[in-house]
Amino acid sequence: MMADLRIDKTYLESICCPVCGTALAEPSDDHFFCDNPACAARFPIVDGIPILINEANSLFSIQDFEQHQDTFLSTQGSTLRTLRKTLLPSISANIDSDKHYRSFTELVLQKRERPNVLVIGGGIVGQGMEDVYRSPIHFMETDISLGPRTNMICDAHDLPFLDGTFDGVIAQAVLEYVVDPYRCAEEIYRVLSPQGIVYAETPFMQQVHGGRYDFTRFTHIGHRRLFRRFDEIDSGVICGPGMALAWSYRYFLLSFVRSRMAIRLVDAFAHLTSFWLKYFDRYLAKKPGALDAASGYYFLGRKRDHILTDQDILAFYRGQM
């Protein structure tokens, strides 16, 4: 059974109970078991993937995964959506993610030869991450869906890892989907080693695109406050005003229709008539006004011992208002 686990066995000593934080016993009978008698939680292993969820704090239940029920990622991967992405020009543009990931990779490789990196929402390869996966980084890819790259099912509100397990954490397009992003940021901080590196991409002006699992948006300095326990290495626009305008135009048109066929036709029309707006973003991204009008932001930071005050956060405003 141990050979069937998707997680690297070197991580077994770093996994803990998401309910009480106690180390887990080595798996047996297709389950992990908590060593704390007062907790005694048990967590199944489904298709080689441990399901380590604290159901009291999660939108998801262990049973969802035992029964292979659809969760967020799988509902976003329908044949129709895939066909639309293939045939229609995209109205989205992610600016320089590959460059930011190279910076992240260089920073974590300075910590040690083969650093441990946690990817939250890592069931599929994130945009711009291809080169990162070719590096000597030792990855742990978690998600709340049984995706093709998922090593473990867990909820970012209760990460099932001991303190200081990772040299780096990546959270690309994740924190809009969690109920309490501040708790998740604290969990990221906890599982990072001293001077650990975090990289996050999070939307600001994007309409609801995750259905019932879509909760939160951040301004640029709101995103900075989320990571107030980190020194900023770099931050800025990752998706620009052109993309924000294209999305608003698309959702404006979609608000007029209800039938499935009409939605498909209007959606195609919106893509065909607004995709060009994203090409302005590479020019606009470095301008102060873009920080007030962007579709989304990135943050690259290093774990620190002190927390920025809210007065300190104000100094990070770089817009033009």
C-alpha atoms as one frame of an Amber mdcrd trajectory, in Angstrom:
protein
   0.000   0.000   0.000   2.837   2.380   0.815   4.106   2.094  -2.767   0.739
   3.366  -4.034   0.905   6.698  -2.204   1.198   9.689  -4.521   3.104  11.700
  -1.917   6.865  11.384  -1.668   7.586   9.118   1.311  10.157  11.583   2.630
   7.213  13.812   3.556   5.601  11.181   5.797   7.405  12.459   8.895   6.176
  16.000   8.226   2.472  15.176   7.927   0.269  15.903  10.924  -3.383  15.643
  11.849  -5.383  18.589  10.410  -7.723  18.398  13.406  -5.309  18.501  16.375
  -1.845  18.938  14.849  -0.453  15.663  16.219   1.845  13.544  14.065   0.107
  10.795  12.119   0.970   7.119  12.401   2.227   5.409   9.263  -0.756   4.481
   7.086  -2.342   1.057   7.289  -5.555  -0.420   5.904  -5.765   2.443   3.404
  -6.007   5.069   6.162  -3.875   7.501   8.127  -4.536   7.545  11.872  -3.944
  10.305  14.412  -1.624   9.250  17.255  -3.443  11.466  19.763  -5.883   9.238
  21.743  -8.070  12.249  22.497  -8.475  12.872  18.773  -8.095   9.449  17.125
  -9.133  10.849  13.756  -8.782   8.622  10.718  -8.252   9.763   7.155  -8.767
   7.564   4.080  -6.419   7.172   1.142  -8.269   7.325  -2.180  -6.453   6.265
  -5.348  -3.155   6.774  -3.521  -4.132  10.283  -2.364  -4.486  10.933   1.404
  -7.665  12.859   2.291  -6.501  15.017   5.194  -9.382  17.390   5.913 -10.634
  18.874   9.170 -14.327  18.668   8.339 -15.254  21.057  11.170 -13.449  23.922
   9.386 -13.940  22.973   5.740 -16.522  23.408   2.992 -15.711  19.842   1.975
 -16.264  16.474   3.568 -14.093  13.382   3.472 -17.044  11.524   2.005 -16.967
  13.804  -1.061 -13.652  12.267  -2.045 -14.376   8.722  -0.915 -17.349   8.772
  -3.286 -15.433  10.591  -6.042 -18.008  13.374  -6.083 -17.335  16.445  -8.202
 -15.489  19.245  -6.446 -14.487  22.645  -7.763 -11.649  21.672 -10.118 -13.562
  18.883 -11.825 -16.603  21.097 -12.461 -14.328  23.607 -14.193 -12.927  21.008
 -16.573 -15.986  20.057 -18.646 -15.657  19.103 -22.320 -17.549  22.236 -23.337
 -15.199  24.512 -21.417 -12.188  22.758 -22.874 -13.592  23.118 -26.398 -14.344
  26.804 -25.854 -10.795  27.437 -24.634  -9.455  25.667 -27.723 -11.600  27.432
 -30.315 -12.096  30.922 -28.877  -9.423  33.568 -28.218  -8.881  34.045 -24.504
  -9.890  37.319 -22.855  -7.407  36.639 -20.040  -3.695  37.409 -19.914  -1.295
  36.530 -17.124   1.634  38.952 -17.251   5.123  37.583 -16.571   4.157  34.687
 -14.296   7.056  32.700 -15.716   9.476  35.483 -14.710   8.070  35.637 -11.176
   8.317  31.870 -10.809  11.935  31.969 -11.909  12.584  34.518  -9.152  10.788
  32.285  -6.663  12.840  29.284  -7.781  16.134  31.150  -7.428  15.198  32.267
  -3.914  14.211  28.831  -2.598  17.262  27.216  -4.199  19.387  29.610  -2.156
  18.018  27.961   0.974  19.184  24.469   0.054  20.029  22.223  -2.858  16.655
  20.496  -3.043  14.115  22.698  -1.265  10.670  21.562  -0.142   7.871  23.556
  -1.797   4.152  23.324  -1.118   1.798  24.124  -4.014  -1.677  24.944  -2.718
  -4.200  24.338  -5.483  -1.639  22.239  -7.341  -3.962  19.684  -8.928  -3.062
  21.105 -12.333   0.015  22.981 -13.569  -0.433  26.703 -12.947   0.228  29.211
 -15.713   3.921  30.006 -15.996   5.037  27.144 -13.748   6.485  24.848 -16.398
  10.115  25.832 -15.747   9.647  25.519 -11.981   8.713  21.862 -12.376  11.947
  21.243 -14.269  13.987  22.496 -11.299  15.335  20.237  -8.493  12.570  21.408
  -6.136  10.899  18.731  -4.007   7.165  19.425  -4.521   4.097  18.670  -2.440
   1.012  19.460  -4.553  -2.237  19.748  -2.623  -5.761  20.579  -3.715  -9.419
  20.152  -2.820  -9.947  18.155  -6.004  -8.623  14.854  -7.298  -6.653  16.481
 -10.094  -3.979  14.883 -12.278  -1.125  16.266 -10.111  -2.795  16.141  -6.696
  -0.537  14.472  -4.097  -2.841  15.168  -1.180  -6.348  16.474  -0.535  -6.308
  19.135   2.174  -7.904  22.452   3.059  -5.651  25.516   3.304  -7.430  26.559
   6.505  -5.808  23.555   8.273  -2.668  22.494   6.446  -1.693  18.991   7.651
   2.030  19.686   7.982   4.312  20.346  10.920   5.632  23.854  11.547   8.514
  24.867   9.273   8.153  21.970   6.835   8.565  23.981   3.624  11.136  26.341
   2.143   8.529  27.860  -0.168   4.767  27.986  -0.723   2.917  28.775  -3.959
  -0.767  29.798  -4.033  -1.772  30.759  -7.570  -5.457  31.736  -7.999  -6.414
  30.082  -4.706  -7.157  32.658  -2.022 -10.328  33.948  -3.703 -11.866  30.513
  -3.152 -11.287  30.180   0.596 -13.728  31.307   3.286 -11.031  32.870   5.479
  -7.952  33.921   3.481  -6.334  35.428   6.595  -6.389  32.072   8.363  -4.914
  30.478   5.237  -2.139  33.084   5.155  -1.373  32.272   8.799  -1.181  28.582
   7.903   1.201  29.387   5.048   3.347  31.328   7.501   3.292  28.459  10.015
   4.413  25.723   7.615   7.237  27.842   6.166  10.744  27.539   7.583  12.542
  30.709   8.789  13.138  33.040   5.824  10.787  30.871   3.761   9.425  32.252
   0.482   5.784  32.715  -0.507   4.410  33.475  -3.975   0.726  34.244  -4.497
  -1.477  35.458  -7.331  -4.954  36.667  -6.349  -7.698  38.517  -8.279  -9.023
  42.011  -7.665 -11.497  42.954 -10.427 -12.857  39.657 -11.624 -16.481  38.599
 -11.585 -17.630  35.406  -9.903 -16.049  32.524 -11.804 -15.946  29.821  -9.147
 -19.679  29.575  -8.530 -20.546  28.900  -4.911 -16.868  28.495  -3.988 -15.950
  32.084  -4.961 -15.634  34.416  -1.938 -13.018  37.172  -1.856 -11.109  39.837
  -3.829  -8.163  42.071  -2.839  -6.821  45.490  -3.792  -3.051  45.777  -4.124
  -2.521  46.991  -0.547  -5.282  44.659   0.679  -3.213  41.821  -0.755  -0.146
  43.276   0.986  -2.026  43.284   4.304  -2.929  39.637   3.784   0.814  38.895
   3.791   1.687  41.377   6.537   3.904  38.796   8.270   6.228  38.734   5.258
   8.845  41.112   3.879   7.919  42.148   0.366  10.437  41.145  -2.298   8.196
  42.114  -5.212   4.527  42.739  -5.948   2.358  44.272  -8.625  -0.065  43.619
 -11.466  -0.347  40.066 -12.756  -3.555  40.593 -14.775  -4.131  44.121 -16.042
  -6.894  46.678 -16.690  -7.491  45.400 -20.227  -8.379  41.984 -18.888 -10.557
  43.586 -16.198 -12.469  45.500 -18.876 -12.898  42.424 -21.074 -14.251  40.414
 -18.153 -16.680  43.195 -17.198 -17.905  43.442 -20.805 -18.383  39.656 -20.993
 -20.306  39.448 -17.724 -22.376  42.530 -18.659 -23.555  40.748 -21.811 -24.126
  37.462 -20.006 -26.375  39.171 -17.449 -29.022  39.648 -20.188 -29.499  35.929
 -20.932 -30.559  32.828 -19.020 -30.894  29.834 -21.327 -27.875  27.591 -21.740
 -27.780  28.057 -25.507 -28.007  31.851 -25.231 -25.221  31.863 -22.637 -22.969
  29.902 -24.973 -23.650  32.199 -27.922 -23.206  35.400 -25.931 -20.064  34.030
 -24.298 -18.548  33.263 -27.705 -19.504  36.729 -28.982 -17.921  38.379 -25.932
 -14.650  36.518 -26.429 -14.485  37.293 -30.150 -15.147  41.001 -29.667 -13.020
  41.766 -26.575  -9.970  39.482 -26.574  -7.794  42.271 -27.985  -8.142  44.359
 -24.812  -5.665  42.123 -22.959  -2.836  43.212 -25.280  -2.797  46.638 -23.620
  -1.867  45.078 -20.283   1.809  44.473 -20.908   2.156  48.192 -21.655  -0.059
  49.318 -18.759   1.127  46.943 -16.042   3.966  49.122 -14.721   1.928  52.335
 -14.656   0.550  53.584 -11.307  -3.014  53.645 -12.602  -2.872  49.921 -13.332
  -2.446  49.206  -9.617  -5.873  50.772  -9.064  -7.523  49.106 -12.070  -5.929
  45.661 -12.374  -7.710  42.364 -12.689  -5.291  40.699 -10.257  -2.036  41.008
  -8.301   1.003  38.958  -7.341   3.050  38.971  -4.150   6.525  37.523  -3.594
   7.676  37.671  -0.003   9.950  36.279   2.704   8.840  35.112   6.144   9.720
  37.583   8.890   9.400  37.712  12.688   7.365  40.925  12.923   3.893  41.890
  11.719   3.337  45.074   9.711   0.863  47.436  11.373  -2.058  48.801   9.407
  -0.327  52.187   9.429   2.701  50.517   7.854   0.489  48.999   5.148  -0.579
  52.446   3.929   2.989  53.178   2.831   2.735  50.389   0.245   0.090  52.193
  -1.821   1.610  52.962  -5.241  -1.485  53.856  -7.273  -2.379  57.258  -8.659
  -5.429  58.237  -6.597
